[in-house]
Amino acid sequence: MSSATTTLEQPLSTLRLSGAPAPALSPSGSASPWPTAPPAGVFPGAPYPGYKYEKFLPYYDATLQLPPLEPFTHVDPGLAALEDAEPRAFLGGAEEKRLTPDFGSEVSGVQLRQLDAKGKSQLALYVAQRGVVVFRGQQDFIDADPNWQLHEWGATFGRLHIHPTSGQPKHHPELHLVYRDAKPKDTFLAYDSEKLSLTQWHSDVTYEEQPPGLTTLFLYHSPPTGGDTAYVSQVEAYNRLSPSFRSYLETLSAVHSGFEQAAYSRAGNRGGVVKRAPIETVHPLVRRHPVTGKKALFVNKQFTRRIVGLKTEESEAILNLIYTHLAMGHDFQVRAGWEPGTVVLWDNRVTAHTAIGDYRPELEGFRHGARITPQAERPSL
C-alpha cells in the first residue's frame, strides 16, 4: 500500500532513457519514461503481452497457510556503523540533496547493488537518521535476481516478512506487491470513490509483535506522472508536542489490529486470501529507536484501534489529535516522486507514509512495484 518534497525539477513526462525508443503516450497526452513501455502509441491500463516483469505480477495462493510468527532476536546492522570513523563513507562521491533540513534525502551516484556488509551497515544508520532516502539510478537493483534482493539484501536488515493478505509473485512470497490497474476491481484493491481524499497515513503492519524496520520499495512500472509517496517524521511529530503531553503519552500503550485487514480480504478483496491468522498486539504510544536513541510516536490510523486503560472518548480524543497532527504536519513531511530506476528506503519505526492516489490507470497507465519488508525489534521505550 505504499514515496518526500517533489524530488524532480522537471516533469516526469519529459524524462527519456538514453537509447530508449520513443515513449508511449497515454490518452491524457503524457509520455511514459519507464523502461517497460510498450510500442509507441500503446499505453495500457494493465500489463501487456511481453511485459518485462510479468513473473512478478500478483498471485493469490488460497492454499498457502502460514503459522504464527515466532519471536526472534533482532540486532540492527546500523549499530555497527556507530563505531565507524566515517559512518557515511558508503556515499563516496555521491550527490546528496536534503529534502528538508532534518528529514528525507535524495541520493544519486551510489549503487545499492554494490554495497558490501560495511556499506549496508552504514546505509542502515543513514536511513535511521534521515528517516527516508530516495536513491536514483538503481535499475541494476530493480532488475537483480529476486533471491539476491530478498536474501542478500533484505535479510541483512531483519527477518523477511510475508504479508498475510497481499498478492505476491508466485515463487517469492516475501515480496509484497504494490499494484493498481484499470481492470474491474474484483480482485485488486480499489480506491474508495466515496471518500474526499485517498490519503491514508500508516506505518506498515504495526499489528505484528515485531513490526518492520528498514524497508525497501521500488517500482517496475508506473504512470508518467502522479502516484508519489508522502512520508511524515514521527520523531519530529513527537518533538513538536508539549513536554507535559509527551510525558503523559510515554505512559500509554495502544492496541494494533490486523483483524480488519483480514476481514477485508475474506470479503473477496485483494484475491480473498488470508495466509496467516490475524492478531492484535499492544505497543507503546512512544518508542525509542535502538540505534539513534530518538523517541517517536508509534500510532497510525490504519492499524491502531484504542489506547489501553482509557475510556473510549478519551482514547479517541488523543488518537484523533495525533492523527490530525501527523496529517497536517507539512513542515515535517516530504514527498518522493517516482522515476525509472528509483529505490526508496525508509525506517518504518520512526516514519509513517501514504500513497498519493492522484492518477487514473485507465488514462495514465498501471502501477506495479515491490516492497521488501524486514522485521525489526519489538517496540519499546
N, C-alpha and C positions, 0 to 999 in steps of 0.2 A: 504494500500500500504505500507506497512510498513514493531536494537537491539544493543560497546565501546571497546579498546585493546582486543585481544582474551583473554577470561577470563578462559580458560581451560589450564591446564598444561599437559593434556594427550588428545589424540584424542577422539572425541565423540564416535567413533566406539568401544572404549574399555569399555564404561560405561555399568554397569549392575545394575538393581534394585534388592535389596535384595529379595530373594524368587521368582523372576520372572522366567518364562520359558526361555529356550534358545532363543536368539533373532533371528529374521528372517534375511536372507541375501538378499541384493539387487543383481541384475545382475552384478554390478560392484564390489561385494565382501564385501561391508560394512555391518556391523551389526546394527540393529535398537535397541536403548536402550529405546524407547518410550513405555509407559505402554499400548498403544493401539495396539501394534504389533500383527498381526495375527499369526496363527500357523507357526512353523518353516518351512522354505523353501518357504514361500509366502511373497513377498514384493511388494505390489500393487502400481501402479501408480495412483490409485484412491481409495476411500473408499470401503471397502469390506463388505460382509454380517456380521452383528453383530458388526459393528464398534461402539465403545462405545459412540462417540459423534455425531452420525448420526443426532440427532434432532437439531444440531447446524450447519448443512450444509447450504450453501447459498440458499435462497429462494427469488424469484423476484415476487413481487406483483404489477402487472400493474394497479390495481385498487386503490392503495394507493396514494392519493394526499394530500400533507401536505400544510397547509397555510404558508405564510411568517413568519419568526421568528420575534418575538416582542422583543424589548429591555428589559433588566432586570438589576437589581442592583446586582452586584457580590461583596461579601465580602470574600476575600481569607482566608481560615482557617489557613494558615501559620502565619497570623498576630498575632493571639493569642499566638503562641509559642514564639514570641519575648519577651514576659513577663515572660517566664519560667526561673527559676534559672538554670535548666539543660535541655536545649531545645532538647538534643539528648538522653534523658533518655529512650525513647522508644526502643533504640538499646540494652539496658540492657547489657548482656554478649555476644552479637553477635560479630562475626568476620567480620571486615570491611577491605576491600582491596581497596585502591585508585587506580583507573586505570591510572590516571595521577595526578600530584600534585593538580591541581585546577578544574579538570573536570572529572566526572564519578567515580562511586564507585560500588563495588560488595559486597553484604552483605549475610552472612549465619548465621542462628541462630535466626532470627526473624520471627514470624508467622503473616503475614499481616491480616489473618482471625481473629486474636485475639485482634487487636488493638482497644482500646476504643476511645472516642472522642478526648481526650487529645493526645493520641498516633498518631491519624490521623493528628491532627494539627501539631505536631512535625514532622511527616513524610512530610507534605506539605512544611514546611520550609526547611527541609533537602534536598528534591529533588530540590527546587528552588535554593539552594546554590550549589549543586553538578551538576545540570543540567540533569543528567541521572543516575539512580541507578538500578543495576541488582540484584534482590532478588532470591536466590536459595532456594530449598526445600519448594516450595509453592503449592504442589499438592492439599492440602486441599482447597486452594483458588480457584484453577482451577476447582475443582470438586464441588464447592459450588453452591447452588441454584442460577440461574441467576437473580432472583428477588433480592436476597441479594447482588449479585455483582453489580447490577445496582443501586438499591435504597438505600441500606445501605452503600455501598462502594462508587460507582461513584458519586452519588448525593451529597456526603459530600463535593466534591471539585468543584461543579458548576452545572449548568443546563445541563442535559444529551442531547447530540446532536444526531440527527438521520441523517445519511449521505444521501444526496439527490439522489445518484445513485448506491451505492454499494449493494451487496447482504446482506441478514440478516437472522438470524434464524426466522422461520415462526412466532413465537409468541413473539419475542423480537427485535423489530426494532432498539432499541438503541445500540445493539451490532453490531459494524462494523466488518465484517469478512475479514480476510486475507486468501486467498485460491488459490492454484495452483495445478493442477493435470495433468496427461498425456493425458487426453481426447482431441479430436479436439476442438479448441478454438472458438466454435460458440457462446458461452455464456460468457465464463470467460476471463478475461484479459490475453492476451498473451504477452510474452516478444518479443520485436522488433528485429528480426534477422537481420535487415538491419542496425543496429547501432553497432558501435565498442564496446560500453560499455552499460550496462543496468543500470548504476548508474543514479539516479535521485534525487538530493538533494531537499528537500522540508520541510516545516512545514505544518501541516495538516489544510486543509480547511480555509486558511487565507482570502478567499473571504468573509467569514461571518463577520458581523459587530462586533461580539464578538467571536473571534476565541478561540480554546481550550486552557486550562491551563495545569494542571496536568493530564497526560494521562497514561493509563494502557494498556499494551499489554501482552498477554500470548498465548501459542500455545497448541493445543490439540494433534497435531501430526506433525512431521517434519522429513525430511531426516536425517540420522545419521551424516552427515557432510555437510557443506555448509549452505547457507541461513542466514548468520549473518546479523545483522543490524548495520550500522555505524551511528554515531552521531557527530555533529560538534557544538562547542560552539559559538553562535553568540554574546555572551558577549566578549569573547576573540578576536573574529574576529573584533569587533568594536575597542577594545583596541589597536590592532596592527596598526590601521590606524594613520596617522599623525594628530596632534591636529587640524591643519587648515582644513584638509579634513573632520574630524569628525564634526567640527563646521558647515561646509557647508552642510553636509548630514542631520544635525539636522534641517535645514530649509526646507527640502524637504518632499514631500508625494508621494505615488505611488498608482496606481490602481491595485487592486487584483480582478481577474475574475474567476467565476465559469462557464461561458458560454461554454468554450472549453470542460470541463469535461462533461457537459450535452450533448453537441453535439456528443461526443464520444459514450455515451450510446444510444442516439437516432439513431445512425448509426447501432445499433444492437449489440453492445458490452456490456459485463457485464450484460446480461439479458435484455438490451434495455429499462430499466425503468428510468424515472426521477420523483422522488417523490415530489420534490419541485422546483418551478421555479428558474432558476439561477439568480444570482445577481452580480453586481460589487460594490466594496467598496473601498474607499480611506483610506489608513492608513499612518502614519508617517514612514519614512525610518528607523528611530531610535525610539525605545520605551524604557520606563523605567519600570522595574519590580516593582509591587506595594509593595512587601514585602522586597526584598533585596535592592531596590533602584538602582540596577545596570542598566546601559544602554546596549542595544543590537541592532544589526542590525535586521531589520524585513522586509526582501525581500526574495523571493525564485523563482527559475526559473520556477517552475510548475504553479504558480498562479499569480505572479507579471507580469504586462503587460507593464507599462510605468510610467515614472516619470511625475507628473503633472507640467505643465508650462515650460518644456524643449522641445527643438527641438528633433525630432526623433533620430538623430545621437547622440546628447548629452545624451539623456536618455539611449540609447543602450550602449554607451561607459561606463557610470557609472555602469549600472546594470551588464554588462558583466564583468567589473573589479571585482565587488563584488562577482559574481558567481564563477569566477576563484579563487578568494581569499578564498572563503569557501571550494571549491573542493580541493584545493591544500594545505590547512592548516592542514597538518598531525600532526603538533605539538599542535593543539588544537582540535583534533578529537579522538574518541575512537570507539571501535568495540566490540559489545556484541555477544558472541557465545551462541547458544541455546542448552539447555539440558533439560531433563524431569524435570518438577516442577519449571521452571523459569518464573518469572513475572518481566517485565521491566517497570519502571516508568520514565517518563521524563516530563520536563516542556516545553511545546510546544511554549511558549512565548519567550524563550531565546535559543532554540536549533533548528537545522534542522537535518533531518535524511534521510537515503536511504536504501532500501532493497539491499542486495547483491545477485544477481540472478546467482550464480555460480553452481547451481545444476540442474540436469535434472530429472524431475519427472518420466519419463519412465524408468530411471535406478536407481535413488536413492529413489524414492517414493514421495508421495504427501505431501503438506504442508497445514495446516489448523489451524487457530487461530482466536482470537477475540480481538478487541480493545474497551475500554471504554473511551469515549471522552467528558468529561465535559467542557462546555464553561466557559470562564472567562470574565474579563472586556474588554471594548473597548480599543485598544492600544492608549497610549498617552505618551507624553514626559514630 
